[in-house]
Amino acid sequence: MTIEALAIQSGPIITFGYIMQVFFSLLIILSLLFFMGRYILPRLRVNPQSQMIKVLDRVHLAPQVSAYVIQVGQEAWLMAVSNKNVTKIDKLAKESLPTNE
């Protein structure tokens, strides 16, 4: 073999079969990601349901600032929550709470 023959074959050889193999591999990976995102991940999420503490309402006041109405037992509070602190504003009257009927 001559040096010219070695220099020509040292580059990567990309054929139609190689492109199709990469395309189908990518299609299989994207299909698996879609299936996992659609069916498996929602079943893995755990939303703990508390029996004592309930968030009755939430209002976003500004970016990273929200107001919450939180019920603990028979009492409820209006609270302001930001990314730096939590402030209890006021205790709410029992008459203003929704009933569980």
C-alpha positions in Angstrom: 0.0 0.0 0.0 1.1 3.5 -0.7 0.9 6.5 1.6 -1.8 8.0 -0.6 -4.1 5.0 0.0 -3.7 5.2 3.7 -4.4 9.0 3.7 -7.7 8.6 1.8 -9.1 5.9 4.1 -8.1 7.6 7.4 -11.2 9.9 7.3 -14.6 8.7 8.6 -16.8 6.9 6.2 -20.4 8.0 6.4 -22.9 5.9 4.4 -26.6 5.9 4.0 -26.8 2.8 6.3 -24.9 4.7 9.0 -27.2 7.7 8.8 -30.3 5.5 9.0 -28.8 3.7 12.0 -28.2 7.0 13.8 -31.7 8.2 12.8 -33.5 5.1 14.2 -31.4 5.1 17.4 -32.4 8.7 18.0 -36.1 7.8 17.2 -36.0 5.0 19.8 -34.4 7.2 22.5 -37.0 10.0 21.9 -39.8 7.5 22.0 -38.6 6.1 25.3 -38.3 9.7 26.7 -41.8 10.5 25.6 -43.2 7.3 27.1 -41.4 7.9 30.4 -42.6 11.5 30.5 -46.1 10.7 29.6 -46.9 7.6 31.6 -44.2 6.6 34.1 -43.1 9.9 35.7 -46.6 11.1 36.6 -47.1 7.9 38.6 -43.9 8.4 40.5 -44.9 11.8 41.8 -45.9 11.8 45.4 -48.3 14.5 46.7 -48.5 14.1 50.4 -52.0 14.8 51.6 -52.0 16.3 55.1 -54.9 15.7 57.4 -54.1 18.6 59.7 -52.8 21.4 57.4 -54.6 22.6 54.2 -53.9 25.4 51.8 -57.3 26.9 51.1 -56.2 29.6 48.6 -53.1 31.1 47.1 -52.6 34.4 45.3 -49.4 35.6 43.6 -48.8 39.2 44.5 -45.4 39.8 42.8 -42.6 37.6 41.5 -41.6 35.3 44.3 -44.2 36.8 46.7 -47.5 35.0 47.4 -50.4 35.2 49.9 -51.8 32.0 51.4 -54.8 31.1 53.4 -53.8 28.1 55.5 -56.2 26.1 57.7 -55.0 24.1 60.7 -57.8 22.2 62.3 -60.6 24.8 62.8 -58.4 27.9 62.6 -57.1 29.7 59.5 -54.5 32.3 58.9 -53.6 34.7 56.1 -49.9 34.5 55.4 -47.5 36.3 53.1 -44.6 34.2 51.7 -41.6 35.5 49.8 -38.3 33.9 48.9 -36.7 35.3 52.1 -39.3 35.1 54.8 -42.8 34.0 55.9 -45.1 36.5 57.7 -48.4 35.7 59.5 -50.7 38.6 58.7 -54.0 37.8 60.5 -56.2 35.1 61.9 -59.4 34.6 59.9 -62.8 34.4 61.4 -64.5 30.9 61.3 -67.5 32.4 59.4 -65.2 33.3 56.4 -63.9 29.7 56.0 -65.5 27.4 53.4 -67.6 24.5 54.7 -66.9 20.9 53.8 -70.4 20.0 52.6 
